């Protein structure tokens, strides 16, 4: 392994940020001052190599303290972890939230993705840039997960501690205030504002949001919290898996694989330790339901992860939370700390002899890390690039061990399954899509937010609840990786099988409505730009195909007639290649929305 550490050293702030995470170095081999003993033997290398997974937190520590990652800081972190600097540089440059070039301590990220673009993000950016000076860097950002309050901006001011401020819905004045003085920015609204149904007693997954104090463990328990975990201990691991299997619960992230089968596959593996990963890297444009759960009902996720870990025999859980969700991160860390202090996490949970704890890891802006194997690579301290399957995560997952990876919505569904029993849960929804489903509704509606309905509700029912506006032109189902449907298709049943039969996709539950004031060609181009920017570059079909797709859409916007028809034919050819040959779902789905706009909406026809 060729390390080639650079000659430059870290600043005092950079060294302090790394040492606060890793502890002080024990020898000159790790970056301490040289001593005579260090010349005779090397110490710390084996232990340091076992801490490679701390590379991402280390990069966060530097970036949070200083605002960017210098060569000296990267060299010091690499020496502490015995990571080749070239590999660490590859990791640092993989994520959108990091910079290896000098930049101001304050960065204002303005979302320019679909919901925010339709709400005037371009004009917002122009206004902000004309008002802010050199002390703030304005970045046009991918989706910030604040689609119900579009347009949105996120200010991040480096320091000890790092400070963040959200402006949404943002005006130029409010965004400038957030960037200039994050501590003076108005407090974010309650998560209740994102749940128009808040307080409805018929809700299942969202029934506590807006009703309980998200910081209070006692309030959570007073509203039924930890009853599911107690029942899990009564049933035993096999009984819990049987209940989840009989309920018909499938993954809510879009793949729709039976959750019980996944848990059983890992639980039966003789290879230990088993791992549980909660995928909260909610980066699909238009998706924000997981954020709302973590902000409004954080203890539910802690309890659900504990139940899942008990069922599969895992003693450590990893919550991989997207880096832009600062309030969710604080709420979840508080919930984990309180649960640990009260004996609901740790070595002997509720005196039942089961040991389990949760570690929270922040992502740093990479959509591809929503793919489970890319997420594992990110947790392990590598670039978040997907791995080939097989082997599947149930056999070889995080750190090469059997792993269950579920998203937030999937996990919190386990609580009502145990509370009401599998047969009662399976009565909700349809025969093949059981239970309640969360839908993230945004765009041209009067009441955007997260809606809970049983599977089988139609697209029209969801839109009517949200107050769809006149002049509806198109609805995007499933986000950027989903499909457009027309205003004459509102009777599509929102189930996995129903959307498939209609030639669309449900995905993670994104429903974005666009009226006739929104320029759809510009939205298609933004989708193409998104996939080009988010491609990890690992495989040729995606790396090249996403670029060709964006180029063709640019040309179509300037052409008509035969020339445009040639580019549409090229789009189809490139789209088929990406779908058939890409290594992961990013490339395989990058053509979906464009294809549906051409074929279903008659665009460019």
Secondary structure as GFF3:
##gff-version 3
##sequence-region A 1 605
A	DSSP	alpha_helix	12	22	.	.	.	ID=ss1
A	DSSP	three_ten_helix	28	30	.	.	.	ID=ss2
A	DSSP	three_ten_helix	36	39	.	.	.	ID=ss3
A	DSSP	alpha_helix	45	49	.	.	.	ID=ss4
A	DSSP	three_ten_helix	52	54	.	.	.	ID=ss5
A	DSSP	alpha_helix	55	66	.	.	.	ID=ss6
A	DSSP	alpha_helix	71	81	.	.	.	ID=ss7
A	DSSP	alpha_helix	85	92	.	.	.	ID=ss8
A	DSSP	beta_strand	106	111	.	.	.	ID=ss9
A	DSSP	alpha_helix	114	118	.	.	.	ID=ss10
A	DSSP	alpha_helix	121	131	.	.	.	ID=ss11
A	DSSP	beta_strand	136	141	.	.	.	ID=ss12
A	DSSP	three_ten_helix	147	149	.	.	.	ID=ss13
A	DSSP	beta_strand	152	157	.	.	.	ID=ss14
A	DSSP	beta_strand	163	168	.	.	.	ID=ss15
A	DSSP	alpha_helix	172	180	.	.	.	ID=ss16
A	DSSP	three_ten_helix	182	184	.	.	.	ID=ss17
A	DSSP	three_ten_helix	191	194	.	.	.	ID=ss18
A	DSSP	alpha_helix	217	222	.	.	.	ID=ss19
A	DSSP	alpha_helix	227	247	.	.	.	ID=ss20
A	DSSP	alpha_helix	259	267	.	.	.	ID=ss21
A	DSSP	beta_strand	274	280	.	.	.	ID=ss22
A	DSSP	alpha_helix	289	296	.	.	.	ID=ss23
A	DSSP	alpha_helix	298	312	.	.	.	ID=ss24
A	DSSP	beta_strand	314	321	.	.	.	ID=ss25
A	DSSP	alpha_helix	326	341	.	.	.	ID=ss26
A	DSSP	three_ten_helix	349	351	.	.	.	ID=ss27
A	DSSP	beta_strand	357	362	.	.	.	ID=ss28
A	DSSP	three_ten_helix	367	370	.	.	.	ID=ss29
A	DSSP	alpha_helix	372	379	.	.	.	ID=ss30
A	DSSP	three_ten_helix	398	400	.	.	.	ID=ss31
A	DSSP	beta_strand	403	407	.	.	.	ID=ss32
A	DSSP	alpha_helix	408	420	.	.	.	ID=ss33
A	DSSP	alpha_helix	422	426	.	.	.	ID=ss34
A	DSSP	beta_strand	436	443	.	.	.	ID=ss35
A	DSSP	beta_strand	449	454	.	.	.	ID=ss36
A	DSSP	alpha_helix	459	466	.	.	.	ID=ss37
A	DSSP	beta_strand	472	477	.	.	.	ID=ss38
A	DSSP	three_ten_helix	479	481	.	.	.	ID=ss39
A	DSSP	beta_strand	483	486	.	.	.	ID=ss40
A	DSSP	alpha_helix	496	501	.	.	.	ID=ss41
A	DSSP	beta_strand	510	515	.	.	.	ID=ss42
A	DSSP	alpha_helix	520	534	.	.	.	ID=ss43
A	DSSP	alpha_helix	540	556	.	.	.	ID=ss44
A	DSSP	alpha_helix	561	581	.	.	.	ID=ss45
A	DSSP	alpha_helix	585	589	.	.	.	ID=ss46
A	DSSP	alpha_helix	592	599	.	.	.	ID=ss47
###
